[in-house]
Amino acid sequence: MKKLKKIITAIYFIILLVGGFMAYFVSSFKDGIWKDGLGRVLYESPGLINFFHFQDKWPGLYWWLFDMIYFWGGISFIVFVLWKEETENK
């Protein structure tokens, strides 16, 4: 079971790294439209998002919320569900 937990954790973090890199560090400008590495259309970010995240462009509120829930929810799942037994045994 411990080996399966390590495999699931490694796969999640690899997907997270690739997806995060594509979403936040890769962008293209074609036909007057900005897109991120995942193909989502980017818009000018509101002042509050620009202030806290230092991003000039963002995919919109719903995609941003999805990104945050996927990132922090996945990490919470790994820590509190998959590895909970490891921390309780110590």
N, CA, C and O atoms as a GROMACS GRO file, in nm:
protein
  360
    1MET      N    1   0.081  -0.120   0.000
    1MET     CA    2   0.000   0.000   0.000
    1MET      C    3   0.086   0.126   0.000
    1MET      O    4   0.051   0.226  -0.063
    2LYS      N    5   0.198   0.120   0.071
    2LYS     CA    6   0.286   0.236   0.078
    2LYS      C    7   0.344   0.268  -0.060
    2LYS      O    8   0.362   0.385  -0.096
    3LYS      N    9   0.373   0.164  -0.137
    3LYS     CA   10   0.427   0.185  -0.272
    3LYS      C   11   0.322   0.251  -0.362
    3LYS      O   12   0.356   0.338  -0.442
    4LEU      N   13   0.196   0.209  -0.350
    4LEU     CA   14   0.088   0.269  -0.428
    4LEU      C   15   0.070   0.416  -0.392
    4LEU      O   16   0.048   0.499  -0.479
    5LYS      N   17   0.080   0.448  -0.263
    5LYS     CA   18   0.070   0.588  -0.219
    5LYS      C   19   0.180   0.672  -0.281
    5LYS      O   20   0.156   0.785  -0.325
    6LYS      N   21   0.301   0.619  -0.285
    6LYS     CA   22   0.412   0.693  -0.344
    6LYS      C   23   0.391   0.714  -0.494
    6LYS      O   24   0.423   0.820  -0.547
    7ILE      N   25   0.338   0.613  -0.562
    7ILE     CA   26   0.314   0.624  -0.706
    7ILE      C   27   0.206   0.729  -0.733
    7ILE      O   28   0.222   0.814  -0.822
    8ILE      N   29   0.095   0.724  -0.658
    8ILE     CA   30  -0.013   0.822  -0.675
    8ILE      C   31   0.038   0.963  -0.647
    8ILE      O   32   0.007   1.056  -0.721
    9THR      N   33   0.116   0.978  -0.540
    9THR     CA   34   0.171   1.109  -0.505
    9THR      C   35   0.263   1.161  -0.615
    9THR      O   36   0.255   1.277  -0.653
   10ALA      N   37   0.350   1.075  -0.665
   10ALA     CA   38   0.443   1.116  -0.771
   10ALA      C   39   0.369   1.155  -0.898
   10ALA      O   40   0.402   1.256  -0.961
   11ILE      N   41   0.270   1.077  -0.937
   11ILE     CA   42   0.193   1.108  -1.058
   11ILE      C   43   0.120   1.240  -1.043
   11ILE      O   44   0.120   1.322  -1.135
   12TYR      N   45   0.057   1.263  -0.926
   12TYR     CA   46  -0.014   1.389  -0.903
   12TYR      C   47   0.081   1.507  -0.914
   12TYR      O   48   0.049   1.607  -0.979
   13PHE      N   49   0.198   1.498  -0.849
   13PHE     CA   50   0.289   1.612  -0.852
   13PHE      C   51   0.350   1.635  -0.990
   13PHE      O   52   0.380   1.749  -1.027
   14ILE      N   53   0.370   1.529  -1.067
   14ILE     CA   54   0.418   1.547  -1.204
   14ILE      C   55   0.312   1.618  -1.288
   14ILE      O   56   0.342   1.712  -1.362
   15ILE      N   57   0.186   1.573  -1.276
   15ILE     CA   58   0.077   1.640  -1.347
   15ILE      C   59   0.063   1.784  -1.302
   15ILE      O   60   0.041   1.873  -1.384
   16LEU      N   61   0.076   1.807  -1.172
   16LEU     CA   62   0.065   1.942  -1.117
   16LEU      C   63   0.176   2.032  -1.170
   16LEU      O   64   0.150   2.147  -1.206
   17LEU      N   65   0.298   1.981  -1.176
   17LEU     CA   66   0.409   2.062  -1.226
   17LEU      C   67   0.394   2.094  -1.374
   17LEU      O   68   0.413   2.209  -1.415
   18VAL      N   69   0.358   1.995  -1.454
   18VAL     CA   70   0.343   2.018  -1.598
   18VAL      C   71   0.225   2.113  -1.624
   18VAL      O   72   0.239   2.208  -1.701
   19GLY      N   73   0.111   2.086  -1.560
   19GLY     CA   74  -0.006   2.172  -1.579
   19GLY      C   75   0.017   2.313  -1.529
   19GLY      O   76  -0.022   2.410  -1.594
   20GLY      N   77   0.080   2.325  -1.412
   20GLY     CA   78   0.111   2.458  -1.358
   20GLY      C   79   0.207   2.536  -1.446
   20GLY      O   80   0.190   2.656  -1.466
   21PHE      N   81   0.307   2.468  -1.498
   21PHE     CA   82   0.402   2.534  -1.588
   21PHE      C   83   0.332   2.580  -1.714
   21PHE      O   84   0.351   2.693  -1.759
   22MET      N   85   0.250   2.492  -1.773
   22MET     CA   86   0.179   2.527  -1.896
   22MET      C   87   0.079   2.641  -1.872
   22MET      O   88   0.062   2.726  -1.958
   23ALA      N   89   0.014   2.642  -1.756
   23ALA     CA   90  -0.089   2.741  -1.729
   23ALA      C   91  -0.030   2.878  -1.695
   23ALA      O   92  -0.085   2.980  -1.735
   24TYR      N   93   0.079   2.881  -1.622
   24TYR     CA   94   0.127   3.008  -1.568
   24TYR      C   95   0.255   3.062  -1.633
   24TYR      O   96   0.285   3.181  -1.619
   25PHE      N   97   0.330   2.978  -1.704
   25PHE     CA   98   0.455   3.027  -1.760
   25PHE      C   99   0.461   3.022  -1.912
   25PHE      O  100   0.555   3.074  -1.972
   26VAL      N  101   0.364   2.959  -1.976
   26VAL     CA  102   0.362   2.950  -2.121
   26VAL      C  103   0.240   3.027  -2.172
   26VAL      O  104   0.128   3.002  -2.127
   27SER      N  105   0.262   3.119  -2.263
   27SER     CA  106   0.150   3.191  -2.323
   27SER      C  107   0.185   3.222  -2.468
   27SER      O  108   0.302   3.230  -2.505
   28SER      N  109   0.081   3.239  -2.548
   28SER     CA  110   0.102   3.270  -2.690
   28SER      C  111   0.004   3.379  -2.733
   28SER      O  112  -0.103   3.395  -2.675
   29PHE      N  113   0.044   3.451  -2.835
   29PHE     CA  114  -0.039   3.558  -2.890
   29PHE      C  115  -0.060   3.528  -3.037
   29PHE      O  116   0.035   3.534  -3.116
   30LYS      N  117  -0.183   3.496  -3.074
   30LYS     CA  118  -0.212   3.462  -3.213
   30LYS      C  119  -0.348   3.519  -3.249
   30LYS      O  120  -0.444   3.504  -3.174
   31ASP      N  121  -0.355   3.584  -3.363
   31ASP     CA  122  -0.479   3.646  -3.413
   31ASP      C  123  -0.538   3.744  -3.313
   31ASP      O  124  -0.660   3.756  -3.302
   32GLY      N  125  -0.454   3.814  -3.242
   32GLY     CA  126  -0.499   3.915  -3.147
   32GLY      C  127  -0.553   3.860  -3.016
   32GLY      O  128  -0.615   3.934  -2.939
   33ILE      N  129  -0.530   3.731  -2.990
   33ILE     CA  130  -0.582   3.667  -2.868
   33ILE      C  131  -0.466   3.605  -2.791
   33ILE      O  132  -0.385   3.531  -2.848
   34TRP      N  133  -0.459   3.635  -2.661
   34TRP     CA  134  -0.361   3.573  -2.573
   34TRP      C  135  -0.419   3.441  -2.523
   34TRP      O  136  -0.536   3.435  -2.484
   35LYS      N  137  -0.338   3.336  -2.523
   35LYS     CA  138  -0.379   3.206  -2.469
   35LYS      C  139  -0.265   3.152  -2.383
   35LYS      O  140  -0.148   3.177  -2.409
   36ASP      N  141  -0.303   3.077  -2.278
   36ASP     CA  142  -0.200   3.013  -2.198
   36ASP      C  143  -0.163   2.878  -2.260
   36ASP      O  144  -0.217   2.841  -2.364
   37GLY      N  145  -0.073   2.807  -2.197
   37GLY     CA  146  -0.025   2.681  -2.250
   37GLY      C  147  -0.130   2.571  -2.254
   37GLY      O  148  -0.112   2.470  -2.322
   38LEU      N  149  -0.241   2.590  -2.182
   38LEU     CA  150  -0.350   2.492  -2.182
   38LEU      C  151  -0.459   2.528  -2.282
   38LEU      O  152  -0.560   2.459  -2.290
   39GLY      N  153  -0.439   2.636  -2.358
   39GLY     CA  154  -0.534   2.676  -2.460
   39GLY      C  155  -0.647   2.765  -2.410
   39GLY      O  156  -0.742   2.790  -2.483
   40ARG      N  157  -0.638   2.811  -2.286
   40ARG     CA  158  -0.742   2.898  -2.231
   40ARG      C  159  -0.715   3.042  -2.272
   40ARG      O  160  -0.601   3.088  -2.269
   41VAL      N  161  -0.821   3.114  -2.310
   41VAL     CA  162  -0.807   3.254  -2.348
   41VAL      C  163  -0.774   3.336  -2.223
   41VAL      O  164  -0.833   3.317  -2.117
   42LEU      N  165  -0.678   3.427  -2.238
   42LEU     CA  166  -0.636   3.511  -2.125
   42LEU      C  167  -0.692   3.651  -2.140
   42LEU      O  168  -0.700   3.705  -2.251
   43TYR      N  169  -0.730   3.709  -2.028
   43TYR     CA  170  -0.786   3.844  -2.024
   43TYR      C  171  -0.699   3.931  -1.934
   43TYR      O  172  -0.616   3.880  -1.859
   44GLU      N  173  -0.719   4.061  -1.942
   44GLU     CA  174  -0.650   4.151  -1.851
   44GLU      C  175  -0.694   4.119  -1.708
   44GLU      O  176  -0.814   4.107  -1.682
   45SER      N  177  -0.599   4.104  -1.618
   45SER     CA  178  -0.637   4.069  -1.482
   45SER      C  179  -0.685   4.192  -1.405
   45SER      O  180  -0.633   4.302  -1.425
   46PRO      N  181  -0.784   4.173  -1.316
   46PRO     CA  182  -0.832   4.284  -1.235
   46PRO      C  183  -0.722   4.332  -1.140
   46PRO      O  184  -0.627   4.259  -1.112
   47GLY      N  185  -0.737   4.454  -1.089
   47GLY     CA  186  -0.634   4.513  -1.004
   47GLY      C  187  -0.600   4.431  -0.882
   47GLY      O  188  -0.483   4.422  -0.845
   48LEU      N  189  -0.701   4.371  -0.817
   48LEU     CA  190  -0.676   4.293  -0.696
   48LEU      C  191  -0.592   4.169  -0.726
   48LEU      O  192  -0.499   4.138  -0.652
   49ILE      N  193  -0.624   4.098  -0.833
   49ILE     CA  194  -0.546   3.980  -0.873
   49ILE      C  195  -0.406   4.023  -0.914
   49ILE      O  196  -0.308   3.957  -0.881
   50ASN      N  197  -0.397   4.133  -0.987
   50ASN     CA  198  -0.267   4.184  -1.030
   50ASN      C  199  -0.181   4.221  -0.909
   50ASN      O  200  -0.060   4.201  -0.911
   51PHE      N  201  -0.243   4.275  -0.805
   51PHE     CA  202  -0.170   4.316  -0.685
   51PHE      C  203  -0.117   4.195  -0.608
   51PHE      O  204  -0.002   4.196  -0.564
   52PHE      N  205  -0.200   4.092  -0.590
   52PHE     CA  206  -0.159   3.977  -0.508
   52PHE      C  207  -0.082   3.871  -0.585
   52PHE      O  208   0.006   3.807  -0.528
   53HIS      N  209  -0.112   3.852  -0.713
   53HIS     CA  210  -0.047   3.745  -0.790
   53HIS      C  211   0.052   3.797  -0.894
   53HIS      O  212   0.120   3.718  -0.959
   54PHE      N  213   0.060   3.925  -0.910
   54PHE     CA  214   0.155   3.987  -1.003
   54PHE      C  215   0.140   3.933  -1.145
   54PHE      O  216   0.239   3.911  -1.215
   55GLN      N  217   0.014   3.912  -1.187
   55GLN     CA  218  -0.014   3.862  -1.321
   55GLN      C  219  -0.082   3.971  -1.402
   55GLN      O  220  -0.178   4.033  -1.356
   56ASP      N  221  -0.033   3.994  -1.522
   56ASP     CA  222  -0.097   4.090  -1.611
   56ASP      C  223  -0.220   4.030  -1.679
   56ASP      O  224  -0.315   4.100  -1.711
   57LYS      N  225  -0.215   3.899  -1.701
   57LYS     CA  226  -0.324   3.831  -1.771
   57LYS      C  227  -0.366   3.710  -1.689
   57LYS      O  228  -0.285   3.648  -1.620
   58TRP      N  229  -0.494   3.677  -1.698
   58TRP     CA  230  -0.545   3.558  -1.629
   58TRP      C  231  -0.658   3.497  -1.708
   58TRP      O  232  -0.716   3.564  -1.793
   59PRO      N  233  -0.692   3.370  -1.683
   59PRO     CA  234  -0.794   3.302  -1.764
   59PRO      C  235  -0.937   3.333  -1.722
   59PRO      O  236  -1.031   3.286  -1.787
   60GLY      N  237  -0.957   3.408  -1.618
   60GLY     CA  238  -1.091   3.439  -1.569
   60GLY      C  239  -1.112   3.382  -1.430
   60GLY      O  240  -1.035   3.298  -1.384
   61LEU      N  241  -1.216   3.427  -1.365
   61LEU     CA  242  -1.241   3.389  -1.226
   61LEU      C  243  -1.264   3.239  -1.209
   61LEU      O  244  -1.207   3.177  -1.120
   62TYR      N  245  -1.346   3.180  -1.295
   62TYR     CA  246  -1.378   3.039  -1.277
   62TYR      C  247  -1.258   2.949  -1.302
   62TYR      O  248  -1.239   2.851  -1.229
   63TRP      N  249  -1.177   2.980  -1.401
   63TRP     CA  250  -1.055   2.901  -1.423
   63TRP      C  251  -0.956   2.922  -1.310
   63TRP      O  252  -0.888   2.829  -1.268
   64TRP      N  253  -0.947   3.044  -1.260
   64TRP     CA  254  -0.857   3.072  -1.149
   64TRP      C  255  -0.901   2.994  -1.025
   64TRP      O  256  -0.817   2.935  -0.956
   65LEU      N  257  -1.033   2.993  -0.997
   65LEU     CA  258  -1.084   2.915  -0.884
   65LEU      C  259  -1.058   2.766  -0.903
   65LEU      O  260  -1.020   2.697  -0.809
   66PHE      N  261  -1.077   2.716  -1.025
   66PHE     CA  262  -1.047   2.576  -1.053
   66PHE      C  263  -0.900   2.545  -1.026
   66PHE      O  264  -0.868   2.444  -0.965
   67ASP      N  265  -0.812   2.633  -1.073
   67ASP     CA  266  -0.669   2.612  -1.050
   67ASP      C  267  -0.636   2.607  -0.901
   67ASP      O  268  -0.560   2.521  -0.857
   68MET      N  269  -0.693   2.698  -0.824
   68MET     CA  270  -0.666   2.702  -0.680
   68MET      C  271  -0.721   2.579  -0.608
   68MET      O  272  -0.654   2.522  -0.522
   69ILE      N  273  -0.842   2.538  -0.644
   69ILE     CA  274  -0.902   2.420  -0.580
   69ILE      C  275  -0.825   2.294  -0.619
   69ILE      O  276  -0.800   2.208  -0.535
   70TYR      N  277  -0.787   2.283  -0.746
   70TYR     CA  278  -0.710   2.167  -0.792
   70TYR      C  279  -0.575   2.160  -0.721
   70TYR      O  280  -0.533   2.053  -0.676
   71PHE      N  281  -0.506   2.273  -0.712
   71PHE     CA  282  -0.374   2.275  -0.650
   71PHE      C  283  -0.382   2.247  -0.501
   71PHE      O  284  -0.323   2.150  -0.453
   72TRP      N  285  -0.455   2.332  -0.427
   72TRP     CA  286  -0.459   2.318  -0.281
   72TRP      C  287  -0.542   2.198  -0.238
   72TRP      O  288  -0.510   2.133  -0.138
   73GLY      N  289  -0.648   2.167  -0.311
   73GLY     CA  290  -0.728   2.049  -0.278
   73GLY      C  291  -0.651   1.920  -0.300
   73GLY      O  292  -0.662   1.826  -0.220
   74GLY      N  293  -0.573   1.915  -0.405
   74GLY     CA  294  -0.492   1.797  -0.431
   74GLY      C  295  -0.383   1.778  -0.327
   74GLY      O  296  -0.359   1.666  -0.282
   75ILE      N  297  -0.319   1.885  -0.289
   75ILE     CA  298  -0.216   1.875  -0.185
   75ILE      C  299  -0.280   1.834  -0.053
   75ILE      O  300  -0.225   1.751   0.020
   76SER      N  301  -0.396   1.890  -0.020
   76SER     CA  302  -0.466   1.852   0.103
   76SER      C  303  -0.505   1.705   0.100
   76SER      O  304  -0.492   1.636   0.201
   77PHE      N  305  -0.552   1.656  -0.014
   77PHE     CA  306  -0.588   1.515  -0.027
   77PHE      C  307  -0.466   1.427  -0.003
   77PHE      O  308  -0.474   1.328   0.070
   78ILE      N  309  -0.355   1.461  -0.064
   78ILE     CA  310  -0.234   1.381  -0.048
   78ILE      C  311  -0.191   1.378   0.098
   78ILE      O  312  -0.160   1.272   0.152
   79VAL      N  313  -0.188   1.494   0.162
   79VAL     CA  314  -0.138   1.503   0.300
   79VAL      C  315  -0.236   1.441   0.399
   79VAL      O  316  -0.195   1.360   0.483
   80PHE      N  317  -0.363   1.478   0.391
   80PHE     CA  318  -0.457   1.440   0.495
   80PHE      C  319  -0.530   1.307   0.471
   80PHE      O  320  -0.587   1.252   0.565
   81VAL      N  321  -0.529   1.257   0.349
   81VAL     CA  322  -0.597   1.130   0.322
   81VAL      C  323  -0.495   1.020   0.295
   81VAL      O  324  -0.494   0.917   0.364
   82LEU      N  325  -0.410   1.040   0.196
   82LEU     CA  326  -0.315   0.933   0.161
   82LEU      C  327  -0.209   0.912   0.268
   82LEU      O  328  -0.178   0.798   0.302
   83TRP      N  329  -0.154   1.019   0.321
   83TRP     CA  330  -0.042   1.006   0.415
   83TRP      C  331  -0.082   1.024   0.560
   83TRP      O  332   0.004   1.040   0.646
   84LYS      N  333  -0.211   1.022   0.590
   84LYS     CA  334  -0.259   1.041   0.727
   84LYS      C  335  -0.207   0.932   0.820
   84LYS      O  336  -0.166   0.962   0.932
   85GLU      N  337  -0.208   0.807   0.775
   85GLU     CA  338  -0.161   0.697   0.858
   85GLU      C  339  -0.015   0.711   0.895
   85GLU      O  340   0.026   0.673   1.005
   86GLU      N  341   0.065   0.766   0.803
   86GLU     CA  342   0.208   0.782   0.828
   86GLU      C  343   0.232   0.879   0.943
   86GLU      O  344   0.320   0.857   1.026
   87THR      N  345   0.155   0.986   0.948
   87THR     CA  346   0.176   1.085   1.054
   87THR      C  347   0.118   1.039   1.186
   87THR      O  348   0.167   1.079   1.292
   88GLU      N  349   0.014   0.954   1.183
   88GLU     CA  350  -0.045   0.904   1.307
   88GLU      C  351   0.043   0.797   1.372
   88GLU      O  352   0.040   0.783   1.494
   89ASN      N  353   0.119   0.722   1.295
   89ASN     CA  354   0.204   0.616   1.349
   89ASN      C  355   0.330   0.668   1.415
   89ASN      O  356   0.395   0.595   1.490
   90LYS      N  357   0.366   0.791   1.390
   90LYS     CA  358   0.492   0.843   1.446
   90LYS      C  359   0.474   0.900   1.582
   90LYS      O  360   0.570   0.948   1.643
   0.00000   0.00000   0.00000
